[in-house]
Amino acid sequence: MLPLRYARQWRLASIVLLLCVLLITLMPAVWFWPDRVRLITWLEAIDKWVHGITFVILALWFAGQYRPGSYWRIATALLMFGVLIEICQRFVSYRSAEWFDIAADAAGIMIGLAIAMTGIGGWCLHMENWYSKRQTGVSVD
Protein backbone atom coordinates (compact mmCIF):
# COMPACT_ATOMS: atom_id res chain seq x y z
CA MET A 1 0.00 0.00 0.00
CA LEU A 2 1.12 3.53 -0.62
CA PRO A 3 2.10 5.62 2.43
CA LEU A 4 -1.37 7.06 2.87
CA ARG A 5 -2.30 9.23 5.86
CA TYR A 6 -5.85 7.94 5.80
CA ALA A 7 -5.11 4.30 4.97
CA ARG A 8 -7.75 3.03 7.40
CA GLN A 9 -10.43 5.21 5.82
CA TRP A 10 -9.40 4.12 2.31
CA ARG A 11 -9.62 0.46 3.37
CA LEU A 12 -13.03 1.00 4.94
CA ALA A 13 -14.26 2.77 1.80
CA SER A 14 -12.89 -0.13 -0.27
CA ILE A 15 -14.80 -2.68 1.80
CA VAL A 16 -18.00 -0.65 1.51
CA LEU A 17 -17.49 -0.31 -2.25
CA LEU A 18 -16.98 -4.07 -2.71
CA LEU A 19 -20.00 -4.87 -0.55
CA CYS A 20 -22.15 -2.46 -2.55
CA VAL A 21 -21.04 -4.05 -5.83
CA LEU A 22 -21.75 -7.53 -4.43
CA LEU A 23 -25.19 -6.50 -3.15
CA ILE A 24 -26.12 -4.81 -6.43
CA THR A 25 -25.13 -7.91 -8.37
CA LEU A 26 -27.35 -10.04 -6.15
CA MET A 27 -30.40 -7.76 -6.17
CA PRO A 28 -33.30 -8.49 -8.49
CA ALA A 29 -32.89 -6.08 -11.38
CA VAL A 30 -36.55 -5.83 -12.31
CA TRP A 31 -38.52 -5.45 -9.08
CA PHE A 32 -38.99 -1.69 -9.43
CA TRP A 33 -39.37 -1.31 -13.20
CA PRO A 34 -42.83 -1.08 -14.80
CA ASP A 35 -41.95 -2.66 -18.19
CA ARG A 36 -39.95 -5.67 -17.04
CA VAL A 37 -39.69 -7.41 -20.41
CA ARG A 38 -38.16 -4.34 -22.04
CA LEU A 39 -35.78 -3.86 -19.10
CA ILE A 40 -34.62 -7.48 -19.16
CA THR A 41 -33.96 -7.25 -22.90
CA TRP A 42 -32.01 -4.02 -22.41
CA LEU A 43 -30.00 -5.44 -19.49
CA GLU A 44 -29.06 -8.54 -21.47
CA ALA A 45 -27.75 -6.28 -24.23
CA ILE A 46 -25.48 -4.24 -21.93
CA ASP A 47 -24.63 -6.84 -19.28
CA LYS A 48 -21.04 -7.44 -20.36
CA TRP A 49 -20.42 -3.71 -20.72
CA VAL A 50 -21.65 -3.14 -17.16
CA HIS A 51 -19.31 -5.88 -15.90
CA GLY A 52 -16.36 -4.41 -17.78
CA ILE A 53 -16.99 -0.81 -16.70
CA THR A 54 -17.54 -1.83 -13.08
CA PHE A 55 -14.21 -3.65 -13.00
CA VAL A 56 -12.40 -0.76 -14.74
CA ILE A 57 -13.63 1.46 -11.90
CA LEU A 58 -12.67 -1.09 -9.22
CA ALA A 59 -9.20 -1.53 -10.73
CA LEU A 60 -8.67 2.24 -10.81
CA TRP A 61 -9.95 2.54 -7.24
CA PHE A 62 -7.43 0.02 -5.92
CA ALA A 63 -4.62 1.26 -8.16
CA GLY A 64 -5.02 4.56 -6.34
CA GLN A 65 -4.00 2.91 -3.08
CA TYR A 66 -1.18 0.59 -4.17
CA ARG A 67 2.15 0.81 -5.95
CA PRO A 68 2.39 -0.37 -9.57
CA GLY A 69 4.39 -3.39 -8.42
CA SER A 70 1.26 -4.61 -6.64
CA TYR A 71 -1.05 -4.33 -9.65
CA TRP A 72 -0.82 -8.05 -10.30
CA ARG A 73 -2.23 -8.60 -6.78
CA ILE A 74 -5.06 -6.19 -7.53
CA ALA A 75 -5.80 -8.07 -10.75
CA THR A 76 -5.80 -11.43 -8.98
CA ALA A 77 -7.99 -10.24 -6.11
CA LEU A 78 -10.50 -8.53 -8.39
CA LEU A 79 -10.69 -11.56 -10.65
CA MET A 80 -11.39 -13.71 -7.59
CA PHE A 81 -14.06 -11.18 -6.57
CA GLY A 82 -15.64 -11.55 -10.02
CA VAL A 83 -15.66 -15.32 -9.61
CA LEU A 84 -17.23 -14.90 -6.15
CA ILE A 85 -19.99 -12.78 -7.67
CA GLU A 86 -20.75 -15.47 -10.25
CA ILE A 87 -20.75 -18.21 -7.60
CA CYS A 88 -23.17 -16.18 -5.46
CA GLN A 89 -25.40 -15.57 -8.47
CA ARG A 90 -25.68 -19.34 -9.03
CA PHE A 91 -27.46 -19.57 -5.67
CA VAL A 92 -29.97 -16.82 -6.47
CA SER A 93 -32.91 -17.88 -8.61
CA TYR A 94 -33.43 -14.54 -10.35
CA ARG A 95 -29.80 -14.12 -11.50
CA SER A 96 -27.63 -16.21 -13.79
CA ALA A 97 -23.93 -16.93 -13.62
CA GLU A 98 -21.99 -16.81 -16.89
CA TRP A 99 -18.36 -17.45 -17.79
CA PHE A 100 -18.47 -14.51 -20.20
CA ASP A 101 -19.17 -12.24 -17.22
CA ILE A 102 -15.82 -13.27 -15.75
CA ALA A 103 -14.18 -12.59 -19.11
CA ALA A 104 -15.75 -9.11 -19.13
CA ASP A 105 -14.51 -8.59 -15.57
CA ALA A 106 -10.98 -9.62 -16.61
CA ALA A 107 -11.06 -7.25 -19.58
CA GLY A 108 -12.21 -4.42 -17.31
CA ILE A 109 -9.42 -5.18 -14.84
CA MET A 110 -6.78 -5.13 -17.58
CA ILE A 111 -8.10 -1.86 -19.03
CA GLY A 112 -8.33 -0.24 -15.59
CA LEU A 113 -4.79 -1.20 -14.64
CA ALA A 114 -3.48 -0.14 -18.05
CA ILE A 115 -5.08 3.27 -17.48
CA ALA A 116 -3.55 3.37 -13.99
CA MET A 117 -0.10 2.75 -15.45
CA THR A 118 -0.40 5.91 -17.55
CA GLY A 119 0.02 7.93 -14.36
CA ILE A 120 -3.40 7.86 -12.76
CA GLY A 121 -2.34 5.15 -10.30
CA GLY A 122 -1.62 6.58 -6.86
CA TRP A 123 -4.44 9.09 -7.16
CA CYS A 124 -5.31 8.61 -3.47
CA LEU A 125 -1.94 10.00 -2.45
CA HIS A 126 -2.47 13.01 -4.72
CA MET A 127 -5.91 13.56 -3.21
CA GLU A 128 -4.53 13.39 0.31
CA ASN A 129 -1.79 15.89 -0.55
CA TRP A 130 -4.37 18.21 -2.12
CA TYR A 131 -6.62 17.86 0.93
CA SER A 132 -3.73 18.49 3.33
CA LYS A 133 -2.70 21.64 1.48
CA ARG A 134 -6.30 22.82 1.45
CA GLN A 135 -6.64 22.27 5.20
CA THR A 136 -3.44 24.21 5.97
CA GLY A 137 -4.42 27.10 3.70
CA VAL A 138 -1.64 26.55 1.17
CA SER A 139 -2.59 27.51 -2.39
CA VAL A 140 -3.73 24.45 -4.37
CA ASP A 141 -3.47 25.86 -7.89
N, C-alpha and C positions, 0 to 999 in steps of 0.2 A: 504494500500500500504506500502511496505517496505520503510525505510528512504533512498530513493535514491537521490543522488546529481543531477542527470539528469532526474528527474521524468517527466518534461515537454517533453523532447526529447523521453523518452520511451513511453509516451502516444501518441505523434504524430506518432511515428513509429508503434504503435499498430493500430491506426486508418488507416494508410496507408496500413498496412498488411491486415486488415479486408476488406478494399475497394478493394484491389487487388484480394483477394479470391472471393469476391462477383462478381467482374467484370469477372473474369475467369470462374466462374460458369454460367454466363449469355452469354458468347461469344459462337458463333457457333464453334463447335469443328472440323468441317470438311472443312472449307472454304479454307484452305491452303494446304490440303493433296491431292496428285494425285489419290490415290486409296481409294476413300471414303468408299466403301462397306467394304473393309478389315479393315479400321480404325474404322468404326462404330462397327463392330463385335468385334474387339479387345477392344474398349472402354467399350462395354457392359460387357465384361468378367472381366474387372478390376475396374469397376465403384465403387463398394462398398469398395474395397481396397483403392482407391484414397480418398474416403470420410473419411475412418477411419484414414489413415495416415495424411491427412490434419488436422484433428481435434486432433490427437496426438500432432502434431507440435504446433497448436494453444494453446492447454492446457499447454504444456511445456513453450511456450512463456509467457503466462500470469502468470503461476506459478513462473516464474522468478521475477515477480514484486510484488507479494502479499504473505502474510504470509499463512502458511498452514490452519489456521483457516478460511481463506476466500476462500478456494478451492471450497466449495459448491456454492459460488457466481459465481465463474469462470465457474463451471459446468452448472449452470442455465443459465448464460448469453450466453455461447457458444451453448447450446442446443437451446435457443431462436434464435440465429444467424443461426443455421442449419435449423430451421423451416422457418425463413425469406428467406433463400436461396430457399427452396422448394416452398414457396408462390410466390416468384419472377419468378421462372422457370415455374410456371403454366401460367403466362402471356406472355411467350415467346414461339412462335410456334415451334422453332427448339430444344427445350429442354423439358424434361418431369420431373414432380415431382413424387417422390415415397416415400412411408412411410419407405421402407427399407433403403433409404438413411439416414433418420433421425436416424434409429437404428444403422447404421454404424457410424454416427457422434457421437452418445451416447457412443458406444463402444470405439471409438477413444478418447473421452474425459476421460472416466474412465481409460483407459490404460495410457494416458498422465499424469493424476493426480497421478496415482499409481506410475509411474516412478518418478514424482516430489517428492513424499513422501519418496523415497529412499535416498534423500539428494541432488538431482539436483535442487529442488525448491530453489528460491532465487539466482539463477545464475546471475541475473543482478547486484546484490550487489557485488558479487565476481568479476564480470567483472569491475565494477566501481573501486573497491579497487585495482585491478591489473593495471588498466589504470592510477589511481592516483599515484601509486608507480612508474610506468614507466615514468610518466611526471616529477616526482621529482628526478628521477635518482636513486631511491632505487632499490637494487637488487630484481628481481622478480623470483627467482629460483623456 
